[in-house]
Amino acid sequence: MDIPSISVVIPIYNGEKTLVSCLTSILTQTIEANEIICVDNNSSDCTKDIIFKFAHDNQKIKYVFEKLKSRGAARNAGIGAAKGNIIAGLDADCIAKDDWLENITRPIIDDDETIVMGSESDPVGNFWTREIQKDNESFAFANLDPSGKHVNFFDSKDFAAKAELLRKIEFNPEIENCEDYEFKLRLDGLARIRFEPAAIVAHLHRDNIGSVVKTFFGRGWWIAKIVSHNKKLIKAQDKVAESVSLSNMLLFVPWVMLRLVINGPKRWFYLVITQASWRAGIITYWLLGDNLPGRPWWEQLLFKIKIGDFEWGRLRFTIYNRLNRCYKTFQLPPSVLEFVALKTAQVPVKKISVVIATYNRLDALKKYVLDGLRRQRISEAEFEIIIIDNNSSDGTWQYLKTIESPRLIIAQEMTRGASAARNKGIELASGQIIAFLDDDCLPDENWLSRMYGYFSQSDYSFGQGAIFDHAYETVLNYLSSDDPGDKFYSQFYEGNLSFRSAVFNFVSFNRQMIYGKEGYDLISQIEYFLPGFKYFFDPLPIDHYRSPAYYRKSNSSELTEKEQKNERKFYWLWQINMAIRRRNTKILSPYFTASYLLKEILFFAAEIFFLPSDLGMLVKTKIIIFQQLASLRRQFLAFSSDNPRPFRIT
């Protein structure tokens, strides 16, 4: 072949825990790659920041973004960007041995092989990783051909291939898991897969029972789908396809009993967990077909149930409301509410902190926000500007660092979402008033002057201003301070808000709400802690220029399909958060902690139907709210011990 040039492609999704080790191992190989292409598969952690830091020090590292979340799409994006005539693929949870690249490419260079697969080791060594490693090794050697050089399966965690082959076949971008098995089905007849046991990577296997169950269930579902859609490509004695059969399911119970005798209790336990999870995934596909990704299988079955006029979707909401009906009128003890009101009472306004959370809108930030704030008709000493870069990739952070202004504070927030970024801004704010402005809004020159007037003349807890949207040529929110609650929520927009900073001693934006309803959730917290709050509405609108957004299609208001699902999820999280707080108002009871735990465990069974795929989110929100209420309890008890009257524990 021609003089070899090697491109290493690493697909990454939320790989911040392993990516540093992975990249470091590639940069210390016995032979150097011509380029290292890191494909960010729509990560929400610090993946992009890590790649940029490595790329700053090494020009061979290139960043590629792939929005469609699937391993196949990410690999294809890397292959498309690669310039080498040999492409080596490595997963982000693998650490390559220092001679891996040399060994994985040698059969292509010396023996003119087309595609080569490497081997793996277990760097963790706990019960689960050891058993997985044992399974992988036995499967690899069981699939060797008589020559001992080629295998009848393909694992894409570490491989190398001629670029022309990968560009001819490509991976299937519609397959999120087990894409290498589907790739192998289409590869048969075009090339044999060389196995190179000397090309070793340390592979960080799943290391706990929860991740093992989830992984094997997902693999079972995807393998069943691939087999179902590719029956013509499957050859006889395909061990993977054989597992997706009715006979295999029927023989599971006797197989389990036999394994207990042959393998002993520890190995038997591992096999039961993994094989039961695998088969559960397969059976789920048989029952529901291709519908699994939208909702979990058990909820899809329930949605087919109809009881009278109630379908499951409506019935579950009705049941949940009935369960919470007795708590709807509950409120915090009067003495606690009096304490919160005292701590958030009107104080002289000396400074306003303007917080702007921004993500990949540098042009709008310069053209609208910064220009509008420069023209404000109040002195520089009376306000500060706090800009939080939410891990942008368009040069926002680099630009902000060039601005020299004593009133400008800049910071980065790597956790994805406006809520996390706004909370960061709240932490940095020093003003008595905190105003929130969207990064594609243009405030008029009297915006802050009016805000000063409202908060100085009355004891408002917060205020909202009108927003004129230039895309639709209309004011988005018509409101007055006398509007009822339902209309208030329907006309609520987060792009032009202001609060007394003391309010944030008790409330905060919910950082789990990445997009949608985070403002509603904040206001429902204020209703809980300050039920008698006063707010104003500024009818003079600021201008909103609807810039392209990560969550919207182009510059329209239409959300991407993924974010439509997320918005529904965050709506239910908001509803659950309100219900949790209403159920737990007796924070001064000596049994508050036990009462909270008991109630939330009992309601957990009902609430998993609203967040079925996000049980971690549900548990976390219960912990966050408990910490919030426990903090209020501590603050009140400390204050009442120093001020025994009129603050009595009631």
SELUMLO-431337 format. One record per residue (C-alpha): residue number from 1; residue in three letters; z, x, y. Coordinates in steps of 0.2 Angstrom, whole numbers, plus 5000, padded with zeros to 4 digits. Each point is the difference from the previous one (the first is absolute). Layout:
! residues N
SERO     n   res     up   east   north
SERO   NUM   ala      Z      X       Y
...
This chain:
! residues 650
SERO     n   res     up   east   north
SERO     1   met   5000   5000    5000
SERO     2   asp   4999   5005    5018
SERO     3   ile   5014   5011    5008
SERO     4   pro   5015   4988    4998
SERO     5   ser   5008   4992    5015
SERO     6   ile   5015   4990    4996
SERO     7   ser   5007   4984    5009
SERO     8   val   5017   4994    4995
SERO     9   val   5003   4981    5002
SERO    10   ile   5017   4993    5001
SERO    11   pro   5002   4981    5002
SERO    12   ile   5017   4996    5008
SERO    13   tyr   5009   4983    5002
SERO    14   asn   5018   5002    5007
SERO    15   gly   5002   5018    4993
SERO    16   glu   5012   5007    5013
SERO    17   lys   5012   5005    4986
SERO    18   thr   4988   5010    4990
SERO    19   leu   4986   5005    5011
SERO    20   val   5008   5016    5008
SERO    21   ser   5002   5007    4982
SERO    22   cys   4983   4995    4995
SERO    23   leu   4991   5007    5015
SERO    24   thr   5010   5016    4999
SERO    25   ser   4995   5003    4982
SERO    26   ile   4982   4998    5004
SERO    27   leu   5001   5012    5014
SERO    28   thr   5007   5014    4989
SERO    29   gln   4987   5000    4986
SERO    30   thr   4993   5015    4992
SERO    31   ile   4983   4995    5006
SERO    32   glu   4998   4991    5017
SERO    33   ala   4991   4983    5002
SERO    34   asn   4987   4999    5014
SERO    35   glu   5008   4984    5006
SERO    36   ile   5015   4988    4996
SERO    37   ile   4996   4982    5004
SERO    38   cys   5016   4989    5002
SERO    39   val   4995   4981    4999
SERO    40   asp   5014   4989    5008
SERO    41   asn   4998   4984    4991
SERO    42   asn   5008   4989    5014
SERO    43   ser   5017   5008    4998
SERO    44   ser   5015   4993    5010
SERO    45   asp   5011   5015    4999
SERO    46   cys   4999   5018    5007
SERO    47   thr   4985   5005    4990
SERO    48   lys   4988   5002    5014
SERO    49   asp   5012   5010    5010
SERO    50   ile   5003   5012    4986
SERO    51   ile   4981   5002    4997
SERO    52   phe   4997   5004    5019
SERO    53   lys   5014   5013    5000
SERO    54   phe   4992   5009    4985
SERO    55   ala   4983   4998    5008
SERO    56   his   5006   5008    5016
SERO    57   asp   5004   5016    4991
SERO    58   asn   4985   5000    4988
SERO    59   gln   4983   4994    5005
SERO    60   lys   4995   4997    4982
SERO    61   ile   5010   4984    4999
SERO    62   lys   4991   4985    5006
SERO    63   tyr   5007   4982    5003
SERO    64   val   4990   4985    4994
SERO    65   phe   5007   4982    5002
SERO    66   glu   4995   4987    4987
SERO    67   lys   5006   4982    5005
SERO    68   leu   4996   4991    4983
SERO    69   lys   5016   5003    4990
SERO    70   ser   4994   5006    4983
SERO    71   arg   4999   5016    4991
SERO    72   gly   4982   4998    4997
SERO    73   ala   4996   4997    5018
SERO    74   ala   5010   5015    5005
SERO    75   arg   4992   5012    4988
SERO    76   asn   4983   4994    5005
SERO    77   ala   5004   5003    5018
SERO    78   gly   5005   5018    4996
SERO    79   ile   4985   5003    4989
SERO    80   gly   4989   4993    5014
SERO    81   ala   5008   5012    5013
SERO    82   ala   4999   5015    4988
SERO    83   lys   4987   5014    5003
SERO    84   gly   5003   5010    4984
SERO    85   asn   4989   5000    4985
SERO    86   ile   5016   4999    4989
SERO    87   ile   5013   4987    5004
SERO    88   ala   5018   5002    4994
SERO    89   gly   5011   4985    5000
SERO    90   leu   5019   5001    5001
SERO    91   asp   5013   4986    5002
SERO    92   ala   5013   5001    5014
SERO    93   asp   5014   4999    4988
SERO    94   cys   4994   5016    4991
SERO    95   ile   5005   5018    5003
SERO    96   ala   4986   5012    4994
SERO    97   lys   5004   5016    4991
SERO    98   asp   4994   5015    5010
SERO    99   asp   4985   5003    4988
SERO   100   trp   4996   4981    4998
SERO   101   leu   4984   5000    5011
SERO   102   glu   4993   5016    4992
SERO   103   asn   5003   4992    4982
SERO   104   ile   4994   4983    5004
SERO   105   thr   4984   5006    5008
SERO   106   arg   4996   5014    4988
SERO   107   pro   4992   4990    4986
SERO   108   ile   4988   4993    5013
SERO   109   ile   4995   5017    5007
SERO   110   asp   5000   5010    4984
SERO   111   asp   4995   4987    4986
SERO   112   asp   4990   4987    5011
SERO   113   glu   5012   4986    4996
SERO   114   thr   4998   4984    5010
SERO   115   ile   5017   4994    5001
SERO   116   val   5017   5008    4996
SERO   117   met   5017   4992    4998
SERO   118   gly   5017   5010    5001
SERO   119   ser   5017   4998    4992
SERO   120   glu   5017   4997    5007
SERO   121   ser   5018   5005    4999
SERO   122   asp   5016   4990    5004
SERO   123   pro   5010   5009    5015
SERO   124   val   5014   4987    5000
SERO   125   gly   5006   4999    4982
SERO   126   asn   5010   4984    5000
SERO   127   phe   5000   4987    4985
SERO   128   trp   4985   4990    5007
SERO   129   thr   4989   5015    5006
SERO   130   arg   5003   5009    4983
SERO   131   glu   4994   4985    4990
SERO   132   ile   4985   4997    5011
SERO   133   gln   4995   5018    4999
SERO   134   lys   5002   4999    4981
SERO   135   asp   4989   4985    5000
SERO   136   asn   4986   5008    5011
SERO   137   glu   5000   5016    4990
SERO   138   ser   4998   4991    4983
SERO   139   phe   4987   4988    5007
SERO   140   ala   4989   5015    5007
SERO   141   phe   5001   5009    4983
SERO   142   ala   4996   4985    4990
SERO   143   asn   4984   4997    5010
SERO   144   leu   4993   5018    4998
SERO   145   asp   4984   5001    4991
SERO   146   pro   4998   5011    4984
SERO   147   ser   4995   5015    5011
SERO   148   gly   5017   4999    5009
SERO   149   lys   4991   5002    5017
SERO   150   his   4995   4982    5005
SERO   151   val   5010   4984    5002
SERO   152   asn   4996   4982    4998
SERO   153   phe   5010   4994    5015
SERO   154   phe   5002   5005    5019
SERO   155   asp   5015   5002    5011
SERO   156   ser   4995   5002    5018
SERO   157   lys   5017   5008    5006
SERO   158   asp   4992   5017    4998
SERO   159   phe   4982   5004    4997
SERO   160   ala   4984   5008    5006
SERO   161   ala   4982   4995    4999
SERO   162   lys   4983   5004    5007
SERO   163   ala   4998   4991    5016
SERO   164   glu   4983   4993    4995
SERO   165   leu   5009   4991    4985
SERO   166   leu   5013   4992    5011
SERO   167   arg   4988   4995    5013
SERO   168   lys   4989   4992    4987
SERO   169   ile   5014   4990    4991
SERO   170   glu   5014   4998    5013
SERO   171   phe   5016   4991    4996
SERO   172   asn   5002   4981    5002
SERO   173   pro   5008   4996    5017
SERO   174   glu   5005   4983    4994
SERO   175   ile   5012   5007    4987
SERO   176   glu   5017   5005    5006
SERO   177   asn   5007   5007    4984
SERO   178   cys   4993   5008    4984
SERO   179   glu   4984   5003    5009
SERO   180   asp   4997   5016    4990
SERO   181   tyr   4999   4989    4984
SERO   182   glu   4986   4990    5008
SERO   183   phe   4992   5016    5006
SERO   184   lys   5000   5007    4982
SERO   185   leu   4992   4984    4993
SERO   186   arg   4985   5003    5012
SERO   187   leu   5000   5019    4997
SERO   188   asp   4997   4999    4981
SERO   189   gly   4983   5005    4996
SERO   190   leu   4998   5010    5016
SERO   191   ala   5012   5014    4998
SERO   192   arg   5014   5006    4988
SERO   193   ile   5017   5003    5007
SERO   194   arg   5006   5018    4997
SERO   195   phe   5019   5002    4998
SERO   196   glu   5008   5016    5007
SERO   197   pro   5018   5001    4995
SERO   198   ala   5002   5016    5011
SERO   199   ala   4997   4990    5016
SERO   200   ile   5018   4994    5002
SERO   201   val   5008   4989    5013
SERO   202   ala   5018   4994    5002
SERO   203   his   4999   4982    5000
SERO   204   leu   5014   4990    5008
SERO   205   his   5001   4985    4987
SERO   206   arg   5009   4984    5003
SERO   207   asp   5019   5005    4998
SERO   208   asn   5009   4983    4999
SERO   209   ile   4999   4984    4990
SERO   210   gly   4995   4989    5015
SERO   211   ser   4985   5011    5004
SERO   212   val   4995   5002    4982
SERO   213   val   5000   4981    4997
SERO   214   lys   4990   4997    5016
SERO   215   thr   4987   5014    4996
SERO   216   phe   4997   4995    4982
SERO   217   phe   4999   4981    5004
SERO   218   gly   4987   5005    5013
SERO   219   arg   4990   5011    4988
SERO   220   gly   5000   4986    4987
SERO   221   trp   4993   4987    5012
SERO   222   trp   4987   5012    5007
SERO   223   ile   4995   5006    4983
SERO   224   ala   4998   4982    4994
SERO   225   lys   4989   4996    5015
SERO   226   ile   4989   5015    4997
SERO   227   val   4998   4997    4982
SERO   228   ser   4996   4982    5004
SERO   229   his   4986   5004    5013
SERO   230   asn   4993   5015    4990
SERO   231   lys   4998   4994    4982
SERO   232   lys   4983   5007    4998
SERO   233   leu   5005   5017    5005
SERO   234   ile   5014   5002    4987
SERO   235   lys   4997   5009    4985
SERO   236   ala   5008   4999    4983
SERO   237   gln   5016   5008    4997
SERO   238   asp   5005   5000    5019
SERO   239   lys   5019   5001    4998
SERO   240   val   5003   4993    5017
SERO   241   ala   4989   4985    4998
SERO   242   glu   5008   4997    4982
SERO   243   ser   5017   4998    5009
SERO   244   val   4992   4984    5009
SERO   245   ser   4999   4990    4985
SERO   246   leu   5009   4985    4992
SERO   247   ser   5004   5009    4984
SERO   248   asn   5008   5013    5010
SERO   249   met   5011   4987    5008
SERO   250   leu   5005   4992    4984
SERO   251   leu   5004   5016    4992
SERO   252   phe   5012   5005    5014
SERO   253   val   5016   4994    4992
SERO   254   pro   4998   5008    4983
SERO   255   trp   4994   5016    5009
SERO   256   val   5016   5000    5011
SERO   257   met   5011   4998    4984
SERO   258   leu   4991   5014    4991
SERO   259   arg   5001   5012    5016
SERO   260   leu   5019   4998    5000
SERO   261   val   5001   5007    4982
SERO   262   ile   4987   5014    5003
SERO   263   asn   5004   5006    5018
SERO   264   gly   5019   4997    5002
SERO   265   pro   5009   4989    5014
SERO   266   lys   4995   5011    5016
SERO   267   arg   4981   5001    4996
SERO   268   trp   5000   4982    4994
SERO   269   phe   5008   4994    5016
SERO   270   tyr   4987   5009    5010
SERO   271   leu   4986   4993    4989
SERO   272   val   5006   4982    5001
SERO   273   ile   5001   5001    5019
SERO   274   thr   4983   5007    5003
SERO   275   gln   4991   4991    4987
SERO   276   ala   5008   4983    5004
SERO   277   ser   4995   5003    5019
SERO   278   trp   4982   5005    4995
SERO   279   arg   4998   4984    4989
SERO   280   ala   5008   4989    5014
SERO   281   gly   4987   5006    5012
SERO   282   ile   4986   4997    4987
SERO   283   ile   5006   4982    4996
SERO   284   thr   5002   4996    5018
SERO   285   tyr   4982   5004    5003
SERO   286   trp   4995   4989    4985
SERO   287   leu   5010   4986    5008
SERO   288   leu   4994   5002    5018
SERO   289   gly   4984   5010    5000
SERO   290   asp   4996   5009    5016
SERO   291   asn   5013   4991    5011
SERO   292   leu   5015   5012    4998
SERO   293   pro   4999   5010    5016
SERO   294   gly   5003   4985    5011
SERO   295   arg   5016   4994    4992
SERO   296   pro   5010   5005    4985
SERO   297   trp   4995   4991    4984
SERO   298   trp   5016   4990    4998
SERO   299   glu   4998   4992    5018
SERO   300   gln   4981   4997    4997
SERO   301   leu   5005   4990    4984
SERO   302   leu   5013   4990    5011
SERO   303   phe   4987   4996    5013
SERO   304   lys   4991   4990    4987
SERO   305   ile   5015   4989    4998
SERO   306   lys   5000   4983    5009
SERO   307   ile   5015   4989    5001
SERO   308   gly   4996   4983    5007
SERO   309   asp   4992   5004    5018
SERO   310   phe   5008   5017    5000
SERO   311   glu   4989   5015    4995
SERO   312   trp   5010   5016    4997
SERO   313   gly   4997   5008    5017
SERO   314   arg   5007   4985    5009
SERO   315   leu   5013   4997    4988
SERO   316   arg   5008   5017    5001
SERO   317   phe   5002   4999    5019
SERO   318   thr   5008   4983    4998
SERO   319   ile   5012   5006    4987
SERO   320   tyr   5005   5015    5011
SERO   321   asn   5002   4989    5015
SERO   322   arg   5012   4988    4991
SERO   323   leu   5010   5015    4993
SERO   324   asn   5003   5006    5018
SERO   325   arg   5002   4983    5008
SERO   326   cys   5019   5001    5001
SERO   327   tyr   4999   5016    5009
SERO   328   lys   4988   4995    5014
SERO   329   thr   5014   4995    5013
SERO   330   phe   5011   5015    4996
SERO   331   gln   5003   5013    5014
SERO   332   leu   5011   5015    5003
SERO   333   pro   5018   4997    5005
SERO   334   pro   5003   4996    5018
SERO   335   ser   5010   5015    5004
SERO   336   val   4986   5011    4993
SERO   337   leu   4987   4991    5010
SERO   338   glu   5011   5003    5015
SERO   339   phe   5001   5018    4996
SERO   340   val   4981   5002    4999
SERO   341   ala   4997   4991    5016
SERO   342   leu   5013   5011    5009
SERO   343   lys   4991   5016    4993
SERO   344   thr   4983   4994    5006
SERO   345   ala   5005   4992    5017
SERO   346   gln   4991   5003    5016
SERO   347   val   5001   5018    5007
SERO   348   pro   4992   5007    5015
SERO   349   val   4982   5006    4997
SERO   350   lys   4997   5018    5005
SERO   351   lys   4986   5004    4988
SERO   352   ile   4987   4992    4989
SERO   353   ser   4994   5009    4984
SERO   354   val   4982   4996    4995
SERO   355   val   4997   5002    4982
SERO   356   ile   4982   5001    4993
SERO   357   ala   4997   5002    4982
SERO   358   thr   4982   5007    4997
SERO   359   tyr   4989   5003    4985
SERO   360   asn   4982   5007    5002
SERO   361   arg   4997   4992    5017
SERO   362   leu   4999   5016    5011
SERO   363   asp   4986   4993    5010
SERO   364   ala   5008   4983    5004
SERO   365   leu   5017   5009    5003
SERO   366   lys   4992   5011    5013
SERO   367   lys   4989   4987    5008
SERO   368   tyr   5012   4985    5001
SERO   369   val   5019   5004    4996
SERO   370   leu   5002   5017    5009
SERO   371   asp   4989   4995    5015
SERO   372   gly   5009   4984    5002
SERO   373   leu   5017   5008    4999
SERO   374   arg   4995   5013    5013
SERO   375   arg   4997   4986    5013
SERO   376   gln   5017   4992    4998
SERO   377   arg   5008   4996    5017
SERO   378   ile   5017   5006    4996
SERO   379   ser   5006   5018    5002
SERO   380   glu   4999   5012    4986
SERO   381   ala   5019   5001    4998
SERO   382   glu   5000   4981    4996
SERO   383   phe   4991   5001    4984
SERO   384   glu   4995   5012    4985
SERO   385   ile   4985   4999    4988
SERO   386   ile   5004   5003    4982
SERO   387   ile   4984   5001    4989
SERO   388   ile   5002   5001    4981
SERO   389   asp   4985   5006    4990
SERO   390   asn   5000   4991    4983
SERO   391   asn   4992   5015    4991
SERO   392   ser   4983   4998    5009
SERO   393   ser   4985   5011    4994
SERO   394   asp   4989   4998    5016
SERO   395   gly   5009   5014    5010
SERO   396   thr   5012   4988    5008
SERO   397   trp   5015   5012    4997
SERO   398   gln   4991   5015    5006
SERO   399   tyr   4995   4991    5016
SERO   400   leu   5017   4994    5004
SERO   401   lys   5007   5018    4998
SERO   402   thr   4989   5005    5015
SERO   403   ile   5007   4987    5012
SERO   404   glu   5013   5008    5012
SERO   405   ser   5011   4986    5007
SERO   406   pro   5019   4999    5002
SERO   407   arg   5000   4982    4996
SERO   408   leu   4990   5001    4984
SERO   409   ile   5008   5002    4983
SERO   410   ile   4990   5002    4984
SERO   411   ala   5004   4999    4982
SERO   412   gln   4992   4998    4983
SERO   413   glu   5005   4987    4987
SERO   414   met   4992   5004    4983
SERO   415   thr   5006   4983    4992
SERO   416   arg   4985   4988    5001
SERO   417   gly   5001   4985    5011
SERO   418   ala   5004   4994    5018
SERO   419   ser   5018   4995    4995
SERO   420   ala   5005   5018    4995
SERO   421   ala   4992   5007    5015
SERO   422   arg   5008   4988    5012
SERO   423   asn   5017   5004    4992
SERO   424   lys   4997   5018    5004
SERO   425   gly   4997   4996    5018
SERO   426   ile   5016   4990    5001
SERO   427   glu   5010   5015    4994
SERO   428   leu   4992   5011    5014
SERO   429   ala   5002   4987    5014
SERO   430   ser   5013   5002    5014
SERO   431   gly   4996   4985    5011
SERO   432   gln   5010   4984    5001
SERO   433   ile   4984   4991    4996
SERO   434   ile   4988   5004    4987
SERO   435   ala   4982   4994    5002
SERO   436   phe   4987   5000    4986
SERO   437   leu   4981   5001    5004
SERO   438   asp   4986   5001    4988
SERO   439   asp   4989   5015    5001
SERO   440   asp   4984   4990    5004
SERO   441   cys   5008   4990    5015
SERO   442   leu   4998   5003    5019
SERO   443   pro   5015   4995    5010
SERO   444   asp   4997   4995    5018
SERO   445   glu   5009   5011    5014
SERO   446   asn   5014   4988    5002
SERO   447   trp   5004   4998    4982
SERO   448   leu   5016   5010    5000
SERO   449   ser   5006   4993    5017
SERO   450   arg   4999   4983    4993
SERO   451   met   5010   5005    4985
SERO   452   tyr   5013   5008    5012
SERO   453   gly   5002   4984    5009
SERO   454   tyr   5002   4989    4985
SERO   455   phe   5014   5010    4992
SERO   456   ser   5009   5004    5016
SERO   457   gln   5001   4982    5006
SERO   458   ser   5006   4992    4983
SERO   459   asp   5008   5004    4984
SERO   460   tyr   4984   4999    4989
SERO   461   ser   5002   5008    4983
SERO   462   phe   4981   5003    4999
SERO   463   gly   4983   4994    5007
SERO   464   gln   4982   4998    4996
SERO   465   gly   4985   5001    5011
SERO   466   ala   4983   4992    4999
SERO   467   ile   4985   5009    4992
SERO   468   phe   4982   4998    5005
SERO   469   asp   4988   5004    4986
SERO   470   his   4984   5006    5006
SERO   471   ala   4991   4998    4983
SERO   472   tyr   5003   4982    5001
SERO   473   glu   5002   4998    5019
SERO   474   thr   5016   4990    4998
SERO   475   val   5019   5001    5002
SERO   476   leu   5007   5002    4983
SERO   477   asn   5017   4993    5004
SERO   478   tyr   5005   4986    5011
SERO   479   leu   5018   4998    5001
SERO   480   ser   5015   4995    5010
SERO   481   ser   5019   5003    4998
SERO   482   asp   5002   4982    4995
SERO   483   asp   4988   5000    4986
SERO   484   pro   5008   4995    4983
SERO   485   gly   5002   5012    4986
SERO   486   asp   4985   4996    4990
SERO   487   lys   4988   5002    5014
SERO   488   phe   5009   5016    5005
SERO   489   tyr   4996   5008    4984
SERO   490   ser   4982   4993    4999
SERO   491   gln   4997   5008    5018
SERO   492   phe   5009   5016    4997
SERO   493   tyr   4991   5017    5002
SERO   494   glu   5008   5017    4999
SERO   495   gly   4988   5009    5012
SERO   496   asn   5010   4996    5016
SERO   497   leu   5019   4999    4997
SERO   498   ser   5015   5006    5008
SERO   499   phe   5019   5000    4994
SERO   500   arg   5017   5005    5007
SERO   501   ser   5002   5017    4990
SERO   502   ala   5018   4994    4995
SERO   503   val   4992   4987    4989
SERO   504   phe   4994   5014    4988
SERO   505   asn   5018   5004    4996
SERO   506   phe   4999   4985    4988
SERO   507   val   4982   4997    4996
SERO   508   ser   4984   5011    4996
SERO   509   phe   4982   4998    4995
SERO   510   asn   4999   4999    4981
SERO   511   arg   4991   5016    4995
SERO   512   gln   4994   4992    4984
SERO   513   met   4989   4988    5010
SERO   514   ile   4985   5012    5002
SERO   515   tyr   4989   4986    5008
SERO   516   gly   5004   4982    5003
SERO   517   lys   5016   4990    5005
SERO   518   glu   5010   5015    5005
SERO   519   gly   5002   4992    5018
SERO   520   tyr   5005   4984    4992
SERO   521   asp   5013   5008    4989
SERO   522   leu   5007   5009    5015
SERO   523   ile   5002   4984    5010
SERO   524   ser   5008   4991    4985
SERO   525   gln   5013   5014    5000
SERO   526   ile   5004   4997    5018
SERO   527   glu   5001   4981    4996
SERO   528   tyr   5013   5005    4987
SERO   529   phe   5011   5012    5010
SERO   530   leu   4997   4992    5018
SERO   531   pro   4997   4981    4996
SERO   532   gly   5002   4996    5019
SERO   533   phe   4988   5013    5006
SERO   534   lys   4990   4998    5016
SERO   535   tyr   4982   5006    5001
SERO   536   phe   4986   5000    5013
SERO   537   phe   4982   4998    5000
SERO   538   asp   4989   5009    5013
SERO   539   pro   4984   4990    5003
SERO   540   leu   4991   5014    5008
SERO   541   pro   4990   5007    4986
SERO   542   ile   4996   5018    4996
SERO   543   asp   4983   5004    4993
SERO   544   his   4997   5003    4981
SERO   545   tyr   4984   5009    4995
SERO   546   arg   4999   4997    4981
SERO   547   ser   4997   5017    4993
SERO   548   pro   4995   5004    4982
SERO   549   ala   5015   5000    4989
SERO   550   tyr   5005   5007    4983
SERO   551   tyr   5005   4982    4995
SERO   552   arg   4985   4990    5007
SERO   553   lys   4982   5000    4997
SERO   554   ser   4991   5008    5015
SERO   555   asn   5007   4993    5016
SERO   556   ser   5002   4983    4994
SERO   557   ser   5016   4990    4996
SERO   558   glu   4994   4999    4982
SERO   559   leu   5012   5010    4988
SERO   560   thr   4994   5010    4985
SERO   561   glu   5002   4992    4983
SERO   562   lys   5014   5012    4996
SERO   563   glu   5010   4997    5017
SERO   564   gln   4998   4981    4998
SERO   565   lys   5010   5002    4984
SERO   566   asn   5012   5011    5009
SERO   567   glu   5002   4987    5014
SERO   568   arg   5004   4987    4987
SERO   569   lys   5013   5012    4992
SERO   570   phe   5008   5004    5017
SERO   571   tyr   5001   4981    5004
SERO   572   trp   5010   4997    4984
SERO   573   leu   5011   5015    5004
SERO   574   trp   5004   4993    5017
SERO   575   gln   5005   4983    4992
SERO   576   ile   5011   5009    4987
SERO   577   asn   5008   5011    5014
SERO   578   met   5005   4984    5010
SERO   579   ala   5007   4992    4984
SERO   580   ile   5010   5015    4996
SERO   581   arg   5008   5001    5017
SERO   582   arg   5004   4981    5000
SERO   583   arg   5008   5002    4983
SERO   584   asn   5012   5014    5005
SERO   585   thr   5008   4995    5017
SERO   586   lys   5018   5002    4994
SERO   587   ile   5000   5018    5004
SERO   588   leu   5019   5001    5004
SERO   589   ser   5005   4994    4983
SERO   590   pro   5009   5013    4990
SERO   591   tyr   4989   4995    4986
SERO   592   phe   4984   5002    5010
SERO   593   thr   4992   5014    4989
SERO   594   ala   5003   4991    4984
SERO   595   ser   4994   4984    5007
SERO   596   tyr   4984   5008    5006
SERO   597   leu   4996   5009    4984
SERO   598   leu   5003   4984    4990
SERO   599   lys   4990   4989    5011
SERO   600   glu   4985   5012    5001
SERO   601   ile   5000   5003    4981
SERO   602   leu   5000   4981    4997
SERO   603   phe   4986   4997    5012
SERO   604   phe   4990   5015    4994
SERO   605   ala   4992   4990    4986
SERO   606   ala   4993   4988    5012
SERO   607   glu   4994   5013    5013
SERO   608   ile   4990   5010    4987
SERO   609   phe   4987   4986    5000
SERO   610   phe   4996   5004    5019
SERO   611   leu   4999   5019    4998
SERO   612   pro   4996   5002    4981
SERO   613   ser   4991   5017    5002
SERO   614   asp   5013   5007    5012
SERO   615   leu   5017   4999    4992
SERO   616   gly   5005   5016    5008
SERO   617   met   4996   4993    5017
SERO   618   leu   5011   4985    4996
SERO   619   val   5014   5010    4994
SERO   620   lys   4999   5012    5015
SERO   621   thr   5000   4986    5013
SERO   622   lys   5016   4993    4992
SERO   623   ile   5008   5017    5002
SERO   624   ile   4994   5002    5018
SERO   625   ile   5007   4983    5005
SERO   626   phe   5016   5004    4991
SERO   627   gln   5001   5016    5010
SERO   628   gln   4996   4991    5016
SERO   629   leu   5014   4987    4998
SERO   630   ala   5013   5013    4993
SERO   631   ser   4996   5010    5016
SERO   632   leu   5004   4985    5011
SERO   633   arg   5016   4996    4991
SERO   634   arg   5006   5018    5002
SERO   635   gln   4995   5000    5019
SERO   636   phe   5009   4983    5002
SERO   637   leu   5016   5005    4991
SERO   638   ala   5001   5017    5010
SERO   639   phe   4998   4990    5016
SERO   640   ser   5012   4986    4996
SERO   641   ser   5014   5013    4995
SERO   642   asp   4998   5008    5017
SERO   643   asn   4998   4983    5009
SERO   644   pro   5011   4988    4990
SERO   645   arg   4997   4985    5013
SERO   646   pro   4990   4990    5000
SERO   647   phe   4991   5008    4985
SERO   648   arg   5010   4994    4986
SERO   649   ile   4993   5000    4982
SERO   650   thr   4996   4982    4996
